[in-house]
Amino acid sequence: MRCLCLLLCVLALFSSCKESEKDKIARLVEEWEGKEILFPARSVFTIQGKDTVNFSFVDADYKVVTYIDSVGCTSCKLQLPRWKQFMQEVDSTLNRPVPFAFYFHPKDMKELRYITCRDVFTYPVCFDEMDDFNRLNHFPGEMTFQTFLLDKDNKVVAIGNPVHNPKVKELYLKVLTGGEVVKAETPITKVIQDVESIAFGSFPQLEKQERKFTLTNTGQHVLV
């Protein structure tokens, strides 16, 4: 029953996707829900890539685990300020600690250290240079499906990135607070735009360009 509810909830989060994309999401949820996540025999956690710290999440009832690969814009994927905000919200909502395990496979260690320092991110992070975590589990290629809520047996209870999707965040909080996982109702509205396309032409790389367009909500629900 819980698996079905989780599947329906995640499908609802992406109700505006094409049918083929929804099928893909359903397949990934079915594949990973209840699956045990394996961890490297020795994971070294540091603060901003400098000071090694003792970090354990073995005995936790729940834990949030996220993996960031080396593809694309690292800073865009990390969203460390949002993670700090989410962790603070979890701490203030629950009467028990929930560990967050961050595994980053960096393409550039200097860049990753810089980002964690810039964003004042002082939570333990594993800089997994050999990509051992991913080699053990073969995570999906999509960033959306590289974050998991695990139970005390390291089995997947929910999948999705809570800092990139507010509905996934809501789902995580429901599970952590003991609430039932139910189908998320996402009302669909209608929107029209005043232009079909905007042409920027050619301009120097450092030159700032701005264009304005208007979205008008013509439906019966709130535009999110």
Buried (B, 14 or more C-beta within 10 A) or exposed (E): EEEEBBBBBBBBBBEEEEEEEBEBBBEBBEEBBBBEBEBBEEBBBBBBBEEEEEBEBEEBEBBBBBBBBBEEEBBEBBBBEBBBEBBEEBEEEBEEEBBBBBBBBBEEEEEBBBBBBEBEBEBBBBBBBEBBBBEEBEBBEEBBBBBBBBBEEBBBBBBBBBBBBEBBBBBBBBBBEEEEBEEBEBEEEEEEEEEEEEEEEEEEEEEEEEEEEEEEEEEEEEEE
